[in-house]
Amino acid sequence: MPFHIVSLQYGLLSTRGIIKIQTLSYLIFRSFLSITAWLPLSVLNLMGEAWGYLLYHLPNRSRSTTDKNLRTCFPEKTESEITQLTKCSLVNTARTALEMGKTWLPPMEKSLSMVAECRGKELIIEAQNSGRGIILLAPHLGNWEIFGFYVCHGLDSTWLYQRPNLPALDRLITRTRSRSGIKMVPANHSGVSKVLKSLKQGKIVGVLPDQVPPEGGGTFAPFYTEQALTMTLVSKLLQKTDAKVFCGFAKRLSKNKGYQIIVEAADKQIYSENIDESVAALNRTVENSVNKAVEQYQWEYKRFRKRPDGKKFY
């Protein structure tokens, strides 16, 4: 049989195999969401504590990255404090994953009922009533899914996101988030054009500000004690609009009491026309939120994987 035909057949078999694996992975994930969706928060919290315990005591990337990030960002903390923070962070990471089904699948009213109190949403309403666009920063802190749902419920908002490679998962994400009126647009040129248009129309745009941006989309700025490659998108949007910037998160409350929504105005320097000053203020804004619940931040994310000197950090 000619080589090119063999190669074609092998390619088709490989593609079919990948599709089967992706489909199976999605079905497992969807089943996980369905099971956890009907469990009470008290049970999910206990499961998260057990999962976090395993993450801490078994060798894994999440533990090593969390430990490295905490030691870097909080050099003043003692060994015992870092150890305790690492344990708590891994528990909260597990709880965030377990809470996803309860956030995504039930009727929106039931999901929103998990919010026990809200502080600062009136700032967003006030800014919107003035006709200004709003950039809402949602760092990976607490339960960021319930934060977006609660704050944007009933409001016209557009959020940038990284589109997953699995179409079924992409459909699930867009469908679940649209229940709260959120429009999802991919983080590409087309998506940026849409959010710019939304801001000029006085609407809300949601951004996850603490992810490493793609090449050409960021500059280095301090994040705690370390230089981190940080997105310039927010700063550039502000140069083209008169938008107001807020940052917030859903803090996980103790004793299974649900969440507290916290929204605050961004650091004033974020409006600087100097990109470096604006980006540094973006990171300070994120820090301000993180400091309110350090143990609930996603410290297992490799925030410093890109370095000014090109050296390996993790």
C-alpha positions, 0 to 999 in steps of 0.5 A: 500500500502506498505510504501516503494512503497508510499515513492518511489511514493512520491519521484518521484512526488517530483523529477518531481516537482523540475524539473518543478520548475527548468525548469520554473526558467530557462525559466524565466531567459532566457526570462529575458536575451533575453529582456535585450539583445536588450535594449540600455545601457542607458535604462539598466542603468536607470533600474539599478538605479531604481532597486538599489534604491529599494534595498537600501530602502527596507529591504533585505539581499543585503543591509545589507550585503553591508553595513556591508562589507563596514563599515568593510573594510573602517572604516575611512569613514564617515556615509554619505560616507558609505551611498552613497557607499552602494547606488552606490554599489547596483545600480551597482549590479543591472546594472551588472545583467541587462547587462548579456543578452547584454553580453551573447546573441548578436554576440561576435563582438557586445558585445565587441563593448561596450568596449570603451578603454583597458589598459594593455592587452599588458602585457598579450600578452607580457607574452604569447609571452615569452612562460609563462603561465598566471593566470588571476585574475577576481574579481567580479568587474565591468562587469567581464563577458565582461572583460573575453570575451574581454581580452581572445578573440582570445586567448587560455584560460581555466576558472574555474567555479562553475557548476550550478545544472541546466543542461540547465543553465550550457549549456547556460553558457558554450555555451555563454562563448565559443564564445570568445574561453573560455573553461570552466572547473569545479572547482574540481580536474579534472578541476584543473588538466586541468588548471595546464596542460594549464599553463605548455603549456603556455596558459591562465587560468582564476580564480575568486579570491574573492570567499570563497573556499571550506573546505581545499582549503584556508587559512585566510589572510587579506582582507582590515581590516578583515581576509578572508578565501582565496583560496590557488589554485593560490599560489599552481599553481605558485609553480608548474609553472613559470606562470605570474599573472595579475588582471583586470576588466571592469570598467563601464563608466559614461554617457552610454559610455560602459567599460574600461578594466584595466589589471595590474600585480599582487603584486610581493609577490604573487610569494612567496613560503610561502603560507601565504605571497602569499595568502596575496598578492593575496588579496592585488592584488584584493584590488588594483583593487577594489580601482579603482572602489569601488562602482562597487565591489560586496559587497553584497557577504558574503566574511567574512562568514567563521571566524578564531574564528568560530563566526557569522559575518553576 
